[in-house]
Amino acid sequence: MDVARGEMVEKELDAMIERRSRKRGPDEESELWWASVERFDARRREANRQAWTSFHEEQAERHRRTLEDLIRHHETQAERLCEEGNAA
C-alpha cells in the first residue's frame, strides 16, 4: 500500500515538473542559465581573492622573518669585524 502511494506521488511530481518545464520559454532558460553562471563566477572570484590575500599576507610574513634574520647576521658580522679591528 505504501509503495503504491509513493509511486503515485512520484508520478504527480514528475507531471508537475514537466508542466513547469514546458511553460518556461527558451529565453527564460537562457536567462536562468546565465544567472547561474554569474553566481558561480562570483563565488569563484571571491574564493580566488581570499586565497590570494592569504598567500600575500603569509608571503609578506615569510619575507619579514628572512630579512630580519639577514639584518641580524650582517649586524653581528659588522660588530665582530669592528671588535677585531679595535683589538689589533
N, C-alpha and C positions, 0 to 999 in steps of 0.2 A: 504494500500500500504506500509506504514512504517513498519507495523508488519511483513509482508511477507519478506521485505528486512532484517529486524532484524533476523528473523528465518533462512534465507539463510546464513547470516554472521555467525551466531552461529553454523550452521552445518559445514561450512567451517573451523571454528576454531576447532571444535571437531575432524574433519578429520585430520587436521594438527597435533593436539596433539597426536592422535592415531598413526600416521605415525612416529612421533619422538619417541614415546614410544616404538614402535616395533624395531626401529633401535638401541636402547640402549640395550646392552647386559647385562646379569646378573652381570658380573664383574664390569661393569661401574656403575650399580645401587648400587652395594655394596660399591664401592669407594665413590660415591656421598653421600650415607648414612653415611659412616664413617667420611667423611669430615664434614658433618652436625653435627654429634655427637661431633667431636673435637671442632668445633666452639662454640657449646652450652656449652661444658665443660669449655672452656677457658673463656667464658663470666661469667659462674657461679663461677669459681675460682677467677676471678677479683672482682666480686661483694662481695664474701666472704672475700677476702683480704681487701677490702675497709671497710667493716663492722667491721672486727676485729681490723683494725687500729684505727677506730673511737672509738671503745669500749675501747681499751687500753689507748688511749690518754685521754679520758674522765675519766676513772678509775684512772689514774695517778693524774689528777687534783683533783678528789674527795679525794684521799688519802693525797695529799699535803695539802688541806684545813683542813682535820681532824687532821693531825699530827701537823700543825701549831697551831690549837686550843688547842690540848693537851699540846704542849710545853708551850704556854702562861699560861694555867691553872697551870701547875706544877711550873713554874717560880713564878707565883703570890702566890701560896701556900708556896713556899720556902721563899719568901720575907716576907710574913706575919709571918711565924714561926721565922724568924730571928729577926723581929721587936719585937715580943713577948718576945724573949729571951733577947734582949737588954733592954727591959722595966723592966724586973724583977730584 
